[in-house]
Each structure stands twice: as structure tokens, then as C-alpha cells.
Amino acid sequence: MEGPVKVVVDDGAVFVSQRFTVAICTCRRSRNYPWCDTSHRRRTKPRTDLAPPPASDSEA
């Protein structure tokens, strides 16, 4: 969005940015909510290479 911007969140709190361009957070991971800080990019996928191999029924 192009600024200045005033955002009113669900609880009624008002946030104002005088910046020329702002990004609104929709994932709620931002430490600077309601402004986006790209926290959504830091989400990592679970590692599957550490999982044990599947058990074989033929082992005795």
C-alpha cells in the first residue's frame, strides 16, 4: 500500500505509518504486526532426511 496509512486492528488499536510504501501482515508472524517484516519467509519445512527408514516385515 502507499502511505501514509492508518490501520485499525480487531481489538480497536490504531497503527499509523508515514512511510511511502508499507506492507500489511496477513500471516500474523510479524514481530512488527500489523506491518509485515517478512517473518513468513523464515518458516522452515520439517526435515525428512532425518527420519528412520521404514521397518521391513521380513526382518526376524
C-alpha distance matrix in Angstrom:
0.0 3.8 6.4 8.9 7.8 10.8 11.3 14.8 16.2 19.3 21.8 20.5 19.2 16.5 14.1 12.6 10.7 11.5 9.9 8.4 5.7 5.4 6.3 7.8 11.5 13.3 16.5 17.5 19.0 16.9 19.2 16.3 15.2 12.8 10.9 11.5 14.4 15.4 18.4 18.4 19.6 22.6 24.1 27.4 29.6 33.1 35.8 38.3 40.6 42.0 43.2 47.0 48.5 49.4 52.9 55.7 58.1 61.0 61.1 64.3
3.8 0.0 3.8 6.6 7.2 10.9 12.5 16.2 18.2 21.6 23.7 21.9 20.4 17.3 14.7 12.3 9.9 9.5 7.9 5.5 4.5 6.3 8.8 10.8 14.5 16.7 19.9 20.5 21.9 19.4 21.1 17.9 17.3 15.0 12.8 13.9 16.3 17.7 20.9 21.3 22.3 25.2 27.0 30.3 32.7 36.2 38.7 41.4 43.5 45.0 46.3 50.1 51.7 52.7 56.3 59.0 61.5 64.3 64.4 67.6
6.4 3.8 0.0 2.9 4.7 8.5 11.0 14.7 17.1 20.7 22.3 20.1 18.3 14.9 12.2 9.2 6.8 5.9 5.5 4.6 5.5 6.7 9.9 11.4 15.1 17.7 20.8 20.7 22.1 19.2 20.3 16.8 16.4 14.2 12.3 14.2 16.5 18.6 21.5 22.4 23.6 26.2 28.1 31.6 34.2 37.5 40.2 43.0 45.1 46.3 47.7 51.5 53.3 54.4 57.9 60.8 63.3 66.1 66.0 69.1
8.9 6.6 2.9 0.0 3.8 7.0 10.2 13.7 16.4 20.1 21.3 18.8 16.9 13.2 10.8 7.4 5.6 4.4 5.9 6.3 8.0 8.5 11.7 12.7 16.2 18.8 21.9 21.3 22.9 19.9 20.6 16.9 16.5 14.3 12.8 15.4 17.6 20.1 22.7 23.9 25.4 27.6 29.5 33.1 35.8 39.0 41.8 44.7 46.9 47.8 49.2 53.0 55.0 56.1 59.5 62.4 64.9 67.8 67.6 70.6
7.8 7.2 4.7 3.8 0.0 3.8 6.5 10.1 12.8 16.4 17.8 15.5 13.8 10.3 8.2 5.7 5.3 6.6 7.9 8.8 8.8 7.8 10.1 10.0 13.4 15.7 19.0 18.3 20.3 17.6 18.6 15.0 13.9 11.3 10.6 13.4 16.2 18.7 20.9 21.8 23.7 26.0 27.5 31.2 33.7 36.8 39.8 42.6 45.0 45.9 47.0 50.8 52.8 53.7 57.0 60.0 62.4 65.4 65.2 68.2
10.8 10.9 8.5 7.0 3.8 0.0 3.8 6.8 9.9 13.5 14.5 11.9 10.4 6.8 5.7 4.4 6.5 8.8 10.9 12.4 12.4 10.6 12.1 10.8 13.6 15.6 18.8 17.6 19.9 17.5 18.2 14.7 13.0 10.4 11.0 14.4 17.2 19.9 21.5 22.5 24.9 26.9 28.0 31.8 34.3 37.1 40.3 43.1 45.7 46.3 47.3 51.0 53.1 53.9 57.0 60.1 62.3 65.5 65.3 68.1
11.3 12.5 11.0 10.2 6.5 3.8 0.0 3.8 6.3 9.9 11.4 9.4 8.2 5.7 5.1 6.3 8.5 11.7 13.1 14.7 13.7 11.0 11.3 8.9 11.1 12.5 15.6 14.3 17.1 15.1 16.1 13.0 10.6 7.8 9.4 12.7 15.8 18.2 19.4 20.1 22.9 24.7 25.5 29.3 31.6 34.3 37.6 40.3 43.0 43.6 44.4 48.0 50.1 50.8 53.8 57.0 59.1 62.3 62.1 64.9
14.8 16.2 14.7 13.7 10.1 6.8 3.8 0.0 3.8 6.9 8.1 5.8 5.6 4.5 6.4 8.9 11.8 14.9 16.7 18.4 17.5 14.7 14.5 11.6 12.8 13.5 16.3 14.6 17.7 16.3 17.1 14.5 11.6 9.1 11.8 15.0 18.1 20.5 21.0 21.6 24.7 26.3 26.6 30.4 32.5 35.0 38.4 41.0 43.9 44.2 44.8 48.4 50.5 51.0 53.9 57.1 59.0 62.3 62.1 64.8
16.2 18.2 17.1 16.4 12.8 9.9 6.3 3.8 0.0 3.8 5.6 5.4 5.6 6.6 8.0 11.3 13.8 17.3 18.6 20.4 18.9 15.6 14.6 11.1 11.2 11.4 13.6 11.6 14.9 14.1 15.1 13.2 9.7 7.8 11.2 13.9 16.9 19.0 19.0 19.3 22.8 24.1 24.0 27.7 29.7 31.9 35.4 38.0 41.0 41.2 41.6 45.1 47.3 47.7 50.5 53.7 55.6 58.9 58.7 61.3
19.3 21.6 20.7 20.1 16.4 13.5 9.9 6.9 3.8 0.0 3.8 5.5 7.4 9.6 11.7 15.0 17.6 21.1 22.4 24.1 22.4 19.1 17.7 14.0 13.4 12.7 14.4 12.4 16.0 16.0 17.0 15.8 12.2 10.7 14.4 16.6 19.6 21.2 20.7 20.7 24.3 25.4 24.9 28.4 30.0 31.9 35.6 38.0 41.1 41.1 41.2 44.6 46.8 46.9 49.6 52.7 54.4 57.8 57.7 60.1
21.8 23.7 22.3 21.3 17.8 14.5 11.4 8.1 5.6 3.8 0.0 3.8 5.7 9.0 11.6 15.2 18.3 21.8 23.4 25.6 24.3 20.9 19.9 16.4 15.8 15.5 16.8 14.2 17.3 17.1 17.3 16.1 13.0 12.1 15.8 18.4 20.9 23.0 22.2 22.7 26.3 27.0 26.5 30.0 31.9 33.5 37.2 39.7 42.8 42.5 42.6 46.0 48.4 48.5 51.1 54.4 56.0 59.5 59.1 61.4
20.5 21.9 20.1 18.8 15.5 11.9 9.4 5.8 5.4 5.5 3.8 0.0 3.8 6.3 9.7 12.9 16.3 19.5 21.6 23.8 22.9 19.9 19.5 16.3 16.5 16.7 18.7 16.2 19.3 18.5 18.7 16.7 13.8 12.4 15.8 18.8 21.5 23.9 23.6 24.3 27.8 28.7 28.7 32.3 34.3 36.3 39.8 42.4 45.4 45.3 45.6 49.1 51.4 51.7 54.3 57.6 59.3 62.7 62.4 64.8
19.2 20.4 18.3 16.9 13.8 10.4 8.2 5.6 5.6 7.4 5.7 3.8 0.0 3.8 6.7 10.2 13.5 16.8 18.9 21.5 20.8 17.8 17.6 14.8 15.1 16.2 17.9 15.2 17.8 16.3 16.0 13.8 11.4 10.2 13.3 16.7 19.0 21.8 21.6 22.8 26.1 26.9 27.2 30.9 33.2 35.3 38.7 41.5 44.3 44.1 44.8 48.3 50.7 51.3 54.0 57.4 59.3 62.6 62.1 64.5
16.5 17.3 14.9 13.2 10.3 6.8 5.7 4.5 6.6 9.6 9.0 6.3 3.8 0.0 3.8 6.7 10.3 13.3 15.7 18.2 17.8 15.2 15.7 13.4 14.6 16.2 18.5 16.1 18.6 16.6 16.4 13.5 11.5 9.8 12.1 15.7 18.2 21.2 21.6 22.9 25.9 27.0 27.8 31.5 34.1 36.4 39.7 42.6 45.3 45.4 46.2 49.8 52.2 52.8 55.7 59.0 61.1 64.3 63.9 66.5
14.1 14.7 12.2 10.8 8.2 5.7 5.1 6.4 8.0 11.7 11.6 9.7 6.7 3.8 0.0 3.8 6.8 10.3 12.2 15.0 14.6 11.9 12.8 11.0 12.5 14.9 17.1 14.9 16.9 14.3 14.1 10.7 9.3 7.7 9.0 12.8 15.0 18.2 19.0 20.6 23.3 24.5 25.7 29.4 32.1 34.7 37.8 40.8 43.3 43.5 44.6 48.3 50.6 51.6 54.6 57.8 60.1 63.2 62.7 65.4
12.6 12.3 9.2 7.4 5.7 4.4 6.3 8.9 11.3 15.0 15.2 12.9 10.2 6.7 3.8 0.0 3.8 6.7 9.2 11.9 12.3 10.4 12.4 11.6 13.9 16.7 19.2 17.4 19.1 16.2 16.1 12.4 11.7 9.9 9.9 13.6 15.7 18.9 20.3 22.0 24.2 25.7 27.3 31.0 33.9 36.6 39.6 42.7 45.0 45.4 46.7 50.4 52.7 53.7 56.9 60.1 62.4 65.5 65.1 67.8
10.7 9.9 6.8 5.6 5.3 6.5 8.5 11.8 13.8 17.6 18.3 16.3 13.5 10.3 6.8 3.8 0.0 3.8 5.5 8.5 9.0 7.6 10.3 10.7 13.4 16.6 19.0 17.7 18.9 15.6 15.6 11.9 12.0 10.4 9.0 12.1 13.8 17.0 19.0 20.8 22.5 24.2 26.1 29.8 32.7 35.7 38.4 41.6 43.7 44.3 45.8 49.6 51.8 53.0 56.3 59.4 61.9 64.8 64.4 67.3
11.5 9.5 5.9 4.4 6.6 8.8 11.7 14.9 17.3 21.1 21.8 19.5 16.8 13.3 10.3 6.7 3.8 0.0 3.8 6.5 8.6 8.9 12.4 13.6 16.6 19.8 22.3 21.2 22.2 18.8 18.8 15.0 15.6 14.0 12.2 14.9 16.3 19.3 21.7 23.5 24.8 26.6 28.9 32.4 35.4 38.5 41.1 44.2 46.2 46.9 48.6 52.4 54.5 55.9 59.2 62.3 64.9 67.7 67.3 70.2
9.9 7.9 5.5 5.9 7.9 10.9 13.1 16.7 18.6 22.4 23.4 21.6 18.9 15.7 12.2 9.2 5.5 3.8 0.0 3.8 5.5 6.5 10.2 12.4 15.4 18.7 21.1 20.5 21.0 17.6 17.9 14.4 15.3 13.9 11.2 13.1 14.1 16.8 19.6 21.4 22.2 24.2 26.7 30.0 33.1 36.3 38.7 41.8 43.6 44.6 46.4 50.1 52.2 53.6 57.0 60.0 62.8 65.5 65.1 68.1
8.4 5.5 4.6 6.3 8.8 12.4 14.7 18.4 20.4 24.1 25.6 23.8 21.5 18.2 15.0 11.9 8.5 6.5 3.8 0.0 3.8 6.8 10.5 13.2 16.5 19.5 22.1 22.1 22.8 19.6 20.5 17.2 17.7 16.1 13.3 14.5 15.8 17.8 21.0 22.3 22.9 25.3 27.7 31.0 33.8 37.2 39.5 42.5 44.3 45.5 47.2 51.0 52.8 54.3 57.8 60.6 63.4 66.0 65.8 68.9
5.7 4.5 5.5 8.0 8.8 12.4 13.7 17.5 18.9 22.4 24.3 22.9 20.8 17.8 14.6 12.3 9.0 8.6 5.5 3.8 0.0 3.8 7.0 10.1 13.3 16.2 18.7 19.2 19.8 16.9 18.3 15.3 15.5 13.9 10.9 11.4 13.0 14.6 17.9 18.9 19.4 22.1 24.3 27.6 30.2 33.7 36.1 38.9 40.8 42.1 43.8 47.6 49.3 50.6 54.2 57.0 59.7 62.4 62.2 65.4
5.4 6.3 6.7 8.5 7.8 10.6 11.0 14.7 15.6 19.1 20.9 19.9 17.8 15.2 11.9 10.4 7.6 8.9 6.5 6.8 3.8 0.0 3.8 6.6 9.7 12.8 15.3 15.4 16.2 13.4 14.9 11.9 11.8 10.1 7.1 7.9 10.1 11.9 14.9 15.9 17.0 19.5 21.5 24.9 27.6 31.0 33.5 36.5 38.5 39.7 41.2 45.0 46.8 48.0 51.5 54.4 57.0 59.8 59.6 62.7
6.3 8.8 9.9 11.7 10.1 12.1 11.3 14.5 14.6 17.7 19.9 19.5 17.6 15.7 12.8 12.4 10.3 12.4 10.2 10.5 7.0 3.8 0.0 3.8 6.5 9.3 11.7 12.4 13.3 11.0 13.3 10.9 10.2 8.6 5.8 5.3 8.2 9.3 12.2 12.6 14.0 16.7 18.3 21.8 24.3 27.6 30.3 33.1 35.4 36.5 37.8 41.6 43.4 44.5 48.0 50.9 53.4 56.3 56.1 59.2
7.8 10.8 11.4 12.7 10.0 10.8 8.9 11.6 11.1 14.0 16.4 16.3 14.8 13.4 11.0 11.6 10.7 13.6 12.4 13.2 10.1 6.6 3.8 0.0 3.8 6.4 9.3 9.7 11.5 9.7 12.3 10.1 8.1 5.9 4.8 5.3 9.0 10.2 12.1 12.2 14.5 17.0 17.9 21.6 23.9 27.0 30.0 32.7 35.3 36.2 37.2 41.0 42.8 43.7 47.1 50.0 52.4 55.4 55.3 58.3
11.5 14.5 15.1 16.2 13.4 13.6 11.1 12.8 11.2 13.4 15.8 16.5 15.1 14.6 12.5 13.9 13.4 16.6 15.4 16.5 13.3 9.7 6.5 3.8 0.0 3.8 5.8 6.1 7.8 6.7 9.9 8.7 6.4 5.4 5.2 4.2 7.7 8.4 9.3 9.2 12.1 14.1 14.7 18.4 20.7 23.6 26.8 29.5 32.1 32.9 33.8 37.6 39.5 40.4 43.6 46.7 49.0 52.0 51.9 54.8
13.3 16.7 17.7 18.8 15.7 15.6 12.5 13.5 11.4 12.7 15.5 16.7 16.2 16.2 14.9 16.7 16.6 19.8 18.7 19.5 16.2 12.8 9.3 6.4 3.8 0.0 3.8 5.7 8.3 8.9 12.3 11.9 9.0 7.9 8.9 7.8 10.9 10.6 10.9 9.5 12.8 15.0 14.6 18.1 19.8 22.6 25.9 28.3 31.3 32.1 32.6 36.3 38.0 38.6 41.8 44.7 46.9 50.1 50.1 53.0
16.5 19.9 20.8 21.9 19.0 18.8 15.6 16.3 13.6 14.4 16.8 18.7 17.9 18.5 17.1 19.2 19.0 22.3 21.1 22.1 18.7 15.3 11.7 9.3 5.8 3.8 0.0 3.8 5.5 7.5 11.1 11.8 9.4 9.6 10.5 8.6 10.6 9.7 8.7 6.9 10.6 12.2 11.2 14.7 16.4 19.0 22.4 24.9 27.9 28.5 29.0 32.7 34.6 35.2 38.3 41.4 43.6 46.7 46.6 49.5
17.5 20.5 20.7 21.3 18.3 17.6 14.3 14.6 11.6 12.4 14.2 16.2 15.2 16.1 14.9 17.4 17.7 21.2 20.5 22.1 19.2 15.4 12.4 9.7 6.1 5.7 3.8 0.0 3.8 5.5 8.4 9.3 6.6 7.6 9.3 8.5 10.1 10.5 8.9 8.6 12.4 13.1 12.5 16.1 18.2 20.4 23.9 26.6 29.5 29.6 30.3 33.9 36.1 36.8 39.8 43.0 45.2 48.4 48.0 50.7
19.0 21.9 22.1 22.9 20.3 19.9 17.1 17.7 14.9 16.0 17.3 19.3 17.8 18.6 16.9 19.1 18.9 22.2 21.0 22.8 19.8 16.2 13.3 11.5 7.8 8.3 5.5 3.8 0.0 3.8 6.5 8.7 7.7 9.5 10.1 8.4 8.5 8.4 5.8 6.3 9.8 9.7 9.5 13.1 15.6 17.8 21.1 24.1 26.7 26.8 27.7 31.4 33.8 34.8 37.8 41.1 43.5 46.5 46.0 48.7
16.9 19.4 19.2 19.9 17.6 17.5 15.1 16.3 14.1 16.0 17.1 18.5 16.3 16.6 14.3 16.2 15.6 18.8 17.6 19.6 16.9 13.4 11.0 9.7 6.7 8.9 7.5 5.5 3.8 0.0 3.8 5.2 5.1 7.4 7.0 5.7 5.5 6.9 5.4 7.5 10.4 10.6 11.6 15.3 18.3 20.7 23.6 26.8 29.2 29.3 30.6 34.3 36.8 38.0 41.1 44.4 46.9 49.8 49.2 51.9
19.2 21.1 20.3 20.6 18.6 18.2 16.1 17.1 15.1 17.0 17.3 18.7 16.0 16.4 14.1 16.1 15.6 18.8 17.9 20.5 18.3 14.9 13.3 12.3 9.9 12.3 11.1 8.4 6.5 3.8 0.0 3.8 5.7 8.7 8.5 8.3 7.0 9.4 7.7 10.6 13.0 12.3 13.7 17.1 20.3 22.4 25.1 28.5 30.6 30.4 31.9 35.5 38.2 39.6 42.6 46.0 48.5 51.4 50.5 53.1
16.3 17.9 16.8 16.9 15.0 14.7 13.0 14.5 13.2 15.8 16.1 16.7 13.8 13.5 10.7 12.4 11.9 15.0 14.4 17.2 15.3 11.9 10.9 10.1 8.7 11.9 11.8 9.3 8.7 5.2 3.8 0.0 3.8 6.2 5.5 6.8 6.4 9.8 9.5 12.3 14.5 14.7 16.4 19.9 23.1 25.5 28.3 31.6 33.7 33.8 35.3 38.9 41.5 42.9 45.9 49.2 51.8 54.7 53.9 56.5
15.2 17.3 16.4 16.5 13.9 13.0 10.6 11.6 9.7 12.2 13.0 13.8 11.4 11.5 9.3 11.7 12.0 15.6 15.3 17.7 15.5 11.8 10.2 8.1 6.4 9.0 9.4 6.6 7.7 5.1 5.7 3.8 0.0 3.1 4.7 6.5 8.1 10.7 10.3 12.0 15.0 15.7 16.6 20.3 23.1 25.4 28.6 31.7 34.1 34.2 35.3 39.0 41.4 42.5 45.5 48.8 51.1 54.2 53.6 56.3
12.8 15.0 14.2 14.3 11.3 10.4 7.8 9.1 7.8 10.7 12.1 12.4 10.2 9.8 7.7 9.9 10.4 14.0 13.9 16.1 13.9 10.1 8.6 5.9 5.4 7.9 9.6 7.6 9.5 7.4 8.7 6.2 3.1 0.0 3.8 6.5 9.2 11.7 12.0 13.2 16.1 17.4 18.2 22.0 24.6 27.1 30.3 33.3 35.9 36.2 37.2 40.9 43.1 44.0 47.1 50.3 52.6 55.7 55.3 58.0
10.9 12.8 12.3 12.8 10.6 11.0 9.4 11.8 11.2 14.4 15.8 15.8 13.3 12.1 9.0 9.9 9.0 12.2 11.2 13.3 10.9 7.1 5.8 4.8 5.2 8.9 10.5 9.3 10.1 7.0 8.5 5.5 4.7 3.8 0.0 3.8 6.4 9.2 10.6 12.1 14.4 16.0 17.4 21.2 24.0 26.9 29.8 32.8 35.1 35.7 37.0 40.8 43.0 44.1 47.3 50.5 53.0 55.9 55.5 58.3
11.5 13.9 14.2 15.4 13.4 14.4 12.7 15.0 13.9 16.6 18.4 18.8 16.7 15.7 12.8 13.6 12.1 14.9 13.1 14.5 11.4 7.9 5.3 5.3 4.2 7.8 8.6 8.5 8.4 5.7 8.3 6.8 6.5 6.5 3.8 0.0 3.8 5.6 7.5 8.7 10.7 12.6 14.2 17.8 20.7 23.7 26.5 29.5 31.8 32.5 33.9 37.7 39.8 41.0 44.3 47.4 50.0 52.8 52.5 55.4
14.4 16.3 16.5 17.6 16.2 17.2 15.8 18.1 16.9 19.6 20.9 21.5 19.0 18.2 15.0 15.7 13.8 16.3 14.1 15.8 13.0 10.1 8.2 9.0 7.7 10.9 10.6 10.1 8.5 5.5 7.0 6.4 8.1 9.2 6.4 3.8 0.0 3.8 5.5 8.2 9.3 10.4 12.8 16.2 19.5 22.4 24.9 28.2 30.0 30.7 32.4 36.2 38.4 40.0 43.3 46.4 49.2 51.9 51.3 54.2
15.4 17.7 18.6 20.1 18.7 19.9 18.2 20.5 19.0 21.2 23.0 23.9 21.8 21.2 18.2 18.9 17.0 19.3 16.8 17.8 14.6 11.9 9.3 10.2 8.4 10.6 9.7 10.5 8.4 6.9 9.4 9.8 10.7 11.7 9.2 5.6 3.8 0.0 3.8 5.3 5.6 7.6 10.0 13.2 16.3 19.5 21.9 25.0 26.9 27.9 29.5 33.3 35.4 36.9 40.3 43.3 46.2 48.8 48.3 51.3
18.4 20.9 21.5 22.7 20.9 21.5 19.4 21.0 19.0 20.7 22.2 23.6 21.6 21.6 19.0 20.3 19.0 21.7 19.6 21.0 17.9 14.9 12.2 12.1 9.3 10.9 8.7 8.9 5.8 5.4 7.7 9.5 10.3 12.0 10.6 7.5 5.5 3.8 0.0 3.8 5.3 5.5 7.4 10.9 14.1 16.9 19.5 22.8 24.8 25.3 26.9 30.7 33.0 34.5 37.8 40.9 43.7 46.4 45.8 48.7
18.4 21.3 22.4 23.9 21.8 22.5 20.1 21.6 19.3 20.7 22.7 24.3 22.8 22.9 20.6 22.0 20.8 23.5 21.4 22.3 18.9 15.9 12.6 12.2 9.2 9.5 6.9 8.6 6.3 7.5 10.6 12.3 12.0 13.2 12.1 8.7 8.2 5.3 3.8 0.0 3.8 5.5 5.8 9.4 12.0 15.1 17.9 20.8 23.2 24.1 25.3 29.1 31.1 32.3 35.7 38.7 41.4 44.2 43.8 46.8
19.6 22.3 23.6 25.4 23.7 24.9 22.9 24.7 22.8 24.3 26.3 27.8 26.1 25.9 23.3 24.2 22.5 24.8 22.2 22.9 19.4 17.0 14.0 14.5 12.1 12.8 10.6 12.4 9.8 10.4 13.0 14.5 15.0 16.1 14.4 10.7 9.3 5.6 5.3 3.8 0.0 3.8 5.6 8.2 11.0 14.5 16.6 19.6 21.5 22.8 24.4 28.2 30.0 31.6 35.1 38.0 40.9 43.4 43.0 46.2
22.6 25.2 26.2 27.6 26.0 26.9 24.7 26.3 24.1 25.4 27.0 28.7 26.9 27.0 24.5 25.7 24.2 26.6 24.2 25.3 22.1 19.5 16.7 17.0 14.1 15.0 12.2 13.1 9.7 10.6 12.3 14.7 15.7 17.4 16.0 12.6 10.4 7.6 5.5 5.5 3.8 0.0 3.8 6.1 9.7 12.6 14.6 18.0 19.7 20.4 22.3 26.1 28.2 30.0 33.4 36.5 39.4 41.9 41.2 44.2
24.1 27.0 28.1 29.5 27.5 28.0 25.5 26.6 24.0 24.9 26.5 28.7 27.2 27.8 25.7 27.3 26.1 28.9 26.7 27.7 24.3 21.5 18.3 17.9 14.7 14.6 11.2 12.5 9.5 11.6 13.7 16.4 16.6 18.2 17.4 14.2 12.8 10.0 7.4 5.8 5.6 3.8 0.0 3.8 6.8 9.6 12.3 15.5 17.7 18.4 19.7 23.5 25.7 27.2 30.5 33.6 36.4 39.1 38.5 41.4
27.4 30.3 31.6 33.1 31.2 31.8 29.3 30.4 27.7 28.4 30.0 32.3 30.9 31.5 29.4 31.0 29.8 32.4 30.0 31.0 27.6 24.9 21.8 21.6 18.4 18.1 14.7 16.1 13.1 15.3 17.1 19.9 20.3 22.0 21.2 17.8 16.2 13.2 10.9 9.4 8.2 6.1 3.8 0.0 3.8 6.5 8.7 11.9 14.0 14.8 16.3 20.1 22.2 23.9 27.3 30.3 33.3 35.8 35.1 38.2
29.6 32.7 34.2 35.8 33.7 34.3 31.6 32.5 29.7 30.0 31.9 34.3 33.2 34.1 32.1 33.9 32.7 35.4 33.1 33.8 30.2 27.6 24.3 23.9 20.7 19.8 16.4 18.2 15.6 18.3 20.3 23.1 23.1 24.6 24.0 20.7 19.5 16.3 14.1 12.0 11.0 9.7 6.8 3.8 0.0 3.8 6.3 8.9 11.5 12.6 13.6 17.4 19.2 20.6 24.1 27.0 29.9 32.5 32.0 35.2
33.1 36.2 37.5 39.0 36.8 37.1 34.3 35.0 31.9 31.9 33.5 36.3 35.3 36.4 34.7 36.6 35.7 38.5 36.3 37.2 33.7 31.0 27.6 27.0 23.6 22.6 19.0 20.4 17.8 20.7 22.4 25.5 25.4 27.1 26.9 23.7 22.4 19.5 16.9 15.1 14.5 12.6 9.6 6.5 3.8 0.0 3.8 6.3 9.2 9.6 10.2 14.0 16.1 17.6 20.9 24.0 26.9 29.5 28.8 31.8
35.8 38.7 40.2 41.8 39.8 40.3 37.6 38.4 35.4 35.6 37.2 39.8 38.7 39.7 37.8 39.6 38.4 41.1 38.7 39.5 36.1 33.5 30.3 30.0 26.8 25.9 22.4 23.9 21.1 23.6 25.1 28.3 28.6 30.3 29.8 26.5 24.9 21.9 19.5 17.9 16.6 14.6 12.3 8.7 6.3 3.8 0.0 3.8 5.7 6.3 7.9 11.6 13.7 15.8 19.1 22.1 25.3 27.5 26.7 29.8
38.3 41.4 43.0 44.7 42.6 43.1 40.3 41.0 38.0 38.0 39.7 42.4 41.5 42.6 40.8 42.7 41.6 44.2 41.8 42.5 38.9 36.5 33.1 32.7 29.5 28.3 24.9 26.6 24.1 26.8 28.5 31.6 31.7 33.3 32.8 29.5 28.2 25.0 22.8 20.8 19.6 18.0 15.5 11.9 8.9 6.3 3.8 0.0 3.8 5.4 5.5 9.0 10.4 12.3 15.8 18.7 21.9 24.1 23.5 26.7
40.6 43.5 45.1 46.9 45.0 45.7 43.0 43.9 41.0 41.1 42.8 45.4 44.3 45.3 43.3 45.0 43.7 46.2 43.6 44.3 40.8 38.5 35.4 35.3 32.1 31.3 27.9 29.5 26.7 29.2 30.6 33.7 34.1 35.9 35.1 31.8 30.0 26.9 24.8 23.2 21.5 19.7 17.7 14.0 11.5 9.2 5.7 3.8 0.0 3.8 5.6 8.3 9.5 12.4 15.7 18.3 21.8 23.5 22.6 25.8
42.0 45.0 46.3 47.8 45.9 46.3 43.6 44.2 41.2 41.1 42.5 45.3 44.1 45.4 43.5 45.4 44.3 46.9 44.6 45.5 42.1 39.7 36.5 36.2 32.9 32.1 28.5 29.6 26.8 29.3 30.4 33.8 34.2 36.2 35.7 32.5 30.7 27.9 25.3 24.1 22.8 20.4 18.4 14.8 12.6 9.6 6.3 5.4 3.8 0.0 3.8 6.4 9.1 12.1 14.8 17.9 21.3 23.0 21.6 24.5
43.2 46.3 47.7 49.2 47.0 47.3 44.4 44.8 41.6 41.2 42.6 45.6 44.8 46.2 44.6 46.7 45.8 48.6 46.4 47.2 43.8 41.2 37.8 37.2 33.8 32.6 29.0 30.3 27.7 30.6 31.9 35.3 35.3 37.2 37.0 33.9 32.4 29.5 26.9 25.3 24.4 22.3 19.7 16.3 13.6 10.2 7.9 5.5 5.6 3.8 0.0 3.8 6.5 8.8 11.6 14.8 18.0 20.2 19.0 21.9
47.0 50.1 51.5 53.0 50.8 51.0 48.0 48.4 45.1 44.6 46.0 49.1 48.3 49.8 48.3 50.4 49.6 52.4 50.1 51.0 47.6 45.0 41.6 41.0 37.6 36.3 32.7 33.9 31.4 34.3 35.5 38.9 39.0 40.9 40.8 37.7 36.2 33.3 30.7 29.1 28.2 26.1 23.5 20.1 17.4 14.0 11.6 9.0 8.3 6.4 3.8 0.0 3.8 6.4 8.5 11.7 15.0 16.9 15.4 18.3
48.5 51.7 53.3 55.0 52.8 53.1 50.1 50.5 47.3 46.8 48.4 51.4 50.7 52.2 50.6 52.7 51.8 54.5 52.2 52.8 49.3 46.8 43.4 42.8 39.5 38.0 34.6 36.1 33.8 36.8 38.2 41.5 41.4 43.1 43.0 39.8 38.4 35.4 33.0 31.1 30.0 28.2 25.7 22.2 19.2 16.1 13.7 10.4 9.5 9.1 6.5 3.8 0.0 3.8 6.4 8.9 12.5 14.1 13.2 16.5
49.4 52.7 54.4 56.1 53.7 53.9 50.8 51.0 47.7 46.9 48.5 51.7 51.3 52.8 51.6 53.7 53.0 55.9 53.6 54.3 50.6 48.0 44.5 43.7 40.4 38.6 35.2 36.8 34.8 38.0 39.6 42.9 42.5 44.0 44.1 41.0 40.0 36.9 34.5 32.3 31.6 30.0 27.2 23.9 20.6 17.6 15.8 12.3 12.4 12.1 8.8 6.4 3.8 0.0 3.8 6.4 9.6 11.9 11.7 15.0
52.9 56.3 57.9 59.5 57.0 57.0 53.8 53.9 50.5 49.6 51.1 54.3 54.0 55.7 54.6 56.9 56.3 59.2 57.0 57.8 54.2 51.5 48.0 47.1 43.6 41.8 38.3 39.8 37.8 41.1 42.6 45.9 45.5 47.1 47.3 44.3 43.3 40.3 37.8 35.7 35.1 33.4 30.5 27.3 24.1 20.9 19.1 15.8 15.7 14.8 11.6 8.5 6.4 3.8 0.0 3.8 6.5 8.9 8.3 11.4
55.7 59.0 60.8 62.4 60.0 60.1 57.0 57.1 53.7 52.7 54.4 57.6 57.4 59.0 57.8 60.1 59.4 62.3 60.0 60.6 57.0 54.4 50.9 50.0 46.7 44.7 41.4 43.0 41.1 44.4 46.0 49.2 48.8 50.3 50.5 47.4 46.4 43.3 40.9 38.7 38.0 36.5 33.6 30.3 27.0 24.0 22.1 18.7 18.3 17.9 14.8 11.7 8.9 6.4 3.8 0.0 3.8 5.5 5.9 9.5
58.1 61.5 63.3 64.9 62.4 62.3 59.1 59.0 55.6 54.4 56.0 59.3 59.3 61.1 60.1 62.4 61.9 64.9 62.8 63.4 59.7 57.0 53.4 52.4 49.0 46.9 43.6 45.2 43.5 46.9 48.5 51.8 51.1 52.6 53.0 50.0 49.2 46.2 43.7 41.4 40.9 39.4 36.4 33.3 29.9 26.9 25.3 21.9 21.8 21.3 18.0 15.0 12.5 9.6 6.5 3.8 0.0 3.8 5.7 8.3
61.0 64.3 66.1 67.8 65.4 65.5 62.3 62.3 58.9 57.8 59.5 62.7 62.6 64.3 63.2 65.5 64.8 67.7 65.5 66.0 62.4 59.8 56.3 55.4 52.0 50.1 46.7 48.4 46.5 49.8 51.4 54.7 54.2 55.7 55.9 52.8 51.9 48.8 46.4 44.2 43.4 41.9 39.1 35.8 32.5 29.5 27.5 24.1 23.5 23.0 20.2 16.9 14.1 11.9 8.9 5.5 3.8 0.0 3.8 6.4
61.1 64.4 66.0 67.6 65.2 65.3 62.1 62.1 58.7 57.7 59.1 62.4 62.1 63.9 62.7 65.1 64.4 67.3 65.1 65.8 62.2 59.6 56.1 55.3 51.9 50.1 46.6 48.0 46.0 49.2 50.5 53.9 53.6 55.3 55.5 52.5 51.3 48.3 45.8 43.8 43.0 41.2 38.5 35.1 32.0 28.8 26.7 23.5 22.6 21.6 19.0 15.4 13.2 11.7 8.3 5.9 5.7 3.8 0.0 3.8
64.3 67.6 69.1 70.6 68.2 68.1 64.9 64.8 61.3 60.1 61.4 64.8 64.5 66.5 65.4 67.8 67.3 70.2 68.1 68.9 65.4 62.7 59.2 58.3 54.8 53.0 49.5 50.7 48.7 51.9 53.1 56.5 56.3 58.0 58.3 55.4 54.2 51.3 48.7 46.8 46.2 44.2 41.4 38.2 35.2 31.8 29.8 26.7 25.8 24.5 21.9 18.3 16.5 15.0 11.4 9.5 8.3 6.4 3.8 0.0
